């Protein structure tokens, strides 16, 4: 296994910057999830690490060894893609064995390694089947077996769960995470789904227009997003944004949004604009008899909890999470905001993360 280092990496095509990574280290054994919108450069990053795309400048190193110009076949990387790349004319056993066959590995060793991978991934009973006879989840496990039978230094996964239904996706997140931990293989996992990031990642990199917007553990990005852009990608349902007023009350500040006045001490607010945007997550608005009075709007129940609209200002409704069936529309209740994020609307950057309002 190997650590990955990218330094001053640029990928430019037809005068368009596709990727710009100044300094990124993925330690040996880490699972890094890369998330971002379509066109952010996620797949370009994987292809650059794999040697499938030529880099314009900068360097890629594995365990301190520069492999920027090394051929893909000699990098020790394995990839799993969104679309199945299993050979339809080979059964699963032959598909898994194929990387070893082309390296002219002795047959006895091929057989033992294929059997070993099949046992680890619990697909022994599928080795004689053709890819077309497998469900989507088993196809992905067969893909993983074929990738890992080579004992790669680095495992690259390009949206491998994208074509799975919701329930199977939950199961496969667990399978891939256990697999990665069991092999302790350095893994870069690309996805559009923030739940993949929250469940699987050691760290998350949020990518936009080829640049990393924020890098850190999932919980860190959830609790302290660096920008509105990051906040929109981490957390479900997404963070909600509402205009608010910032006033100085030395030595601190007040953030005012409709009937809510939030006492703030964050030094990042100094020099901020008078009009800011606050970001609120549905789970951070809680009913409190001593809180601020609000009107309930429409709501819905999802089985374990509910969601209800509340009016923050005459023009802005936001969603709060309820522990059970939400109150009927028109109900008056009292709530408090236990965590609020403050953003500069001029830049979209976070300037404060506040805990517990006075309501």
N, C-alpha and C positions, 0 to 999 in steps of 0.2 A: 504494500500500500504506500501512498505517497501524499505529501502535502502539495498544494498548488499555489504558485505565486504568479500574479499578473502585475506587471509594472509598466506604466505609461503606454498601455495598450490602445491602439487605434485601428479600427477597420473602416475604411472609406471605399465606397463604390460609386462611380459616376459622379464624383464631387459631392457625394452625400455621406455625412458621418453616420455610421450605423452603430458604432460601439466606441466608448471612451472610458476606459477603466484606468485610473491613475495608480491605484495601489490596492490590491485585493489578495489576501492570503486565506486559503482554506486549509486549516490544519489537518494532519493525518487523522482519518477516521471520522471527520465531521460530515454531517448532512446539511448542506447549504441549499435552501430553497430560494429560487430566483422568481420573483413575481412582478407583474407589470402588464399594461395593456398590450394589445396586438401592435406590433411594430416597435416595441420598446427596445429590442435588441437581445431578447432572451435566447432565441435559437441561434443567433449570430454568436453569442458568447459560448454556447456549447460547441458549435462548429469550429470556432477558433481554438478552443482547448483541445478538441479532437484532431485538429489539423485538416479539417475538411474545407475550411475557409482560410485563405491567406491573409495574414495580418499586414496592415500598412506600416505600422511602426510599433515599437515596444517589444516586450519579451514575455514568454510563458516558461515557467520552470516547474519541474517536478522534483521535490526533495533537493532543491538548490541547483539542479542540472538544467541548463537552458535547452528546451526542446522546441523552440520556436520554428525551426526549419526542419525538424525531424519528421519523416513520413508518418502518416496516420498509423500504418500497420506496425510501426516500431515504437509507438508511444505507450503501449500498455493500457489503452483506454477501451472501454466497452460502452455501447450505447443502446438504450431502449427508446423507441419512438412511439408517438401517438398511434400511428397506423401500423398494423402488423407487418413485419418484414419476414415472417416465417415463409420458407419455401413451400408452396402448396403441394408440390409433387413429392415431398419427403415427409415421412412420418415424424413424430415429435423426437424420437430417439436420434434419427439422422440429423434433424435440425440442430439439436443440442450438440451433437458430435461434430458438426461441420467445421467450426473454428479450429478444432484439433486435427481433423482430417487434412485440412489444407496446409497445416504445419507438419504433416507427415509424422504425427505422434504415433507411437506403437499402438496396435489395436487393443492389446490387453489394458493399457493405460487409459485409452479412450473409453473403453467399456466401464472401467472402474470409476472414472471421473463422472461420466454421464449418470451412472447409477447413484453416485454420491450426491450429485446436484438434485436429482429427482427425489431422493429421500428427503433432503433438506426442505425442498419446496412442495413436498407431498403431491407429486405428479407421477409417481411410479406407475400408477394404473393407466396413465395416458400415453405412455411412451410408444405404444403401437398404433395410436390413432393419427389420422391426418389432421392438419391444422383446421380444415373446414368443419371437422366434427367437434371442435372445441368451442365452448362459450368464450365470451370476451375476456373474462377474468382468467381462465385457464390459458388462453393465448398469451396474456401478459406474463403469466408465471413461466410459460415455456420460453418466452423471449428473455426473461431474466435468467433462466437456467443457461441458455445459450451464451448470454453475455458473461456470466460469472464462471462458467466452466474454464474459461481462459485464465482465471485468477488475475484479473486486471488490477493495475495500480489505482485507476480512477474509474468510477462508474458515473456515466452521464445519462440522464433521463429527461426526455423531451415530451412533456405532457402525457405521460403513459396512462393516466386515468381519465383523460378527457372524454373518451367514447363509452365510458361505463355508466350504467344507471346509478341513481343516488345510493341505493343500498349496497350495491357491489362496490361502489367507490369507497364507502366507509370501511368495508372489509379489506379492500386492497391497500388502503392507507396503512392499516395495521400490519398487513402482510409485508409490505415493502419496508416499513420501518423496522420490523423485527429482523427481516432479511439483512438490511444494511447494518444493523447493530451486531447481528451474529457474525457477519464477515468482517466487521470493522473496516469497511472499505470507504475511502473518501468519495463522497457523492455530491454531485451538483444536480438538483432536481428543478426543472422548469415547469411552471404552472400558471394558469390564469385564476385559479381558485384559492382564495385566501384561507379557506378551511384546511386545504392541503398544508399550507404554510404553518398554521397554528398547531396542527396535530403532529406534523412530522419533523419540523425543522429543529436543528440545534441553533442555527441563525437564519435570518431572512434578509435578502437583499432586494429592495424595491427599485426597479429599473424604469427609467423614463427617457425616451429619446436617446438611448444608448448610455446614459449616465446613471450611476447609483445615487438615489435620493436619500436613502437611509439604510444602514446595515446594523443588525443587532439581533439579540434573542427575540422570539416572537412576542413575549410578554412586555418587553421593553418598548417595542414598536406600538403595541396596543395601548400601553399606559402613557407613553410620551412620544406621539408621532411628531416628526420634525416639521411637517407641513400638512396642509389640507389634502394634498395629493396622496401622501402616505396614509393619512387618516381614513381616506375613502377606500383604501385597499385592505385595511386590517380591521377586522371586527364585523360581526353580522348580528343584526342588520347594520348597514353603514352608519357612520357618524352623520349627525344632522347639524346644519349650520344656520345661525340666526344673527342678524346685526345687533350690536350692543354698544353702549357708551362707556368709555374709560375716563375716569376722573381721578385726579391726584388728591389724596387725603393723607399728608405726610404723618408717619413714615411709610404708609402703604397706599393702596389704591382701592377704588370701588369700580366694579364692573356691573353695569345696570342693563337689564333686558326686561322690558315690561315691568311687572311687579317684583321681579327678582333683583336684589342687590347682593352682590357677592364680594365679600371682603378679600382682598388680594395683597400678597406680600412679595410676589415674584419679581426679582430684580430685572427680568427681561421686559417688564412692562414700562420701565423708565424710558421716556422718549418715544413711546408708542403713539399711534394716532388717536384722536379723540373718538373716532368711530372704529370699532374692531368687529371681528366676527367671533362668536363663541361656538365651539363644537360640543355637542352633547350626544352621548350614547343612550339608547333607550333604557338600558339596564342601570344607568346612573341617575335616573329620575325615580324617586321612591316616595310612596305615600308616607306622610308624617303628620300627626295631629297638630304639631307645632309649626308646620311648614306654611308655604304660601298658597293662598286659595286660587284654584284654577277650575276651568270648565272642561268637562270630558266631552270629546267628540266621538266619532265612529271608532269601533274596535273590532277585534276578532280573536278567536281562541284557537290555539294550535295543539291542544291536548295536555301538555305539561304546564303551560303558562299562556298568557294572553298579551295583546298589545292594544293600547288605547291612545287616540290622539288627545293632546291637551293644548289649549290655546295659551301661547306665551305672550303674544302681542295681538292687536287687532288683525294683523296681516300674516301672522306666522303660527302655524300649528306644528308640533313635534310629537313624536311617538314615544310613549313610555311602556316599559314592560310591567305586566301585572302578574302576581303569583298564581292567579286563577282566572276565571272568566272576568273580562273587563267590565267596569260599571257601565250602566246604560248611558247613551248620549244625553247630554244636558245635565248630568250629575255634577254637583260641585264638590270638590274634594281638596285636600291640602297635600302638597308635595314639597320635597326639597331636592336640590341637585347635589349629589355627593361628590361629583367630579366633573369639572368643566375645563375645556381647553380653549385658549385664547389665541387667535390668529390675526396677523396683520393683513388686511384685505388688499393692500398694495402689492405684497409679495407672496402671500399665501403661506408664509413661514410662521411657525408656532413661536409665540412670545411669552407664553405662560401656561402652566398646568396647575389648576387650582383644586384643592380638596375641601369639600363641605362648604356649602353656602350658609349664610345666616337666614336665608329664606324670607 
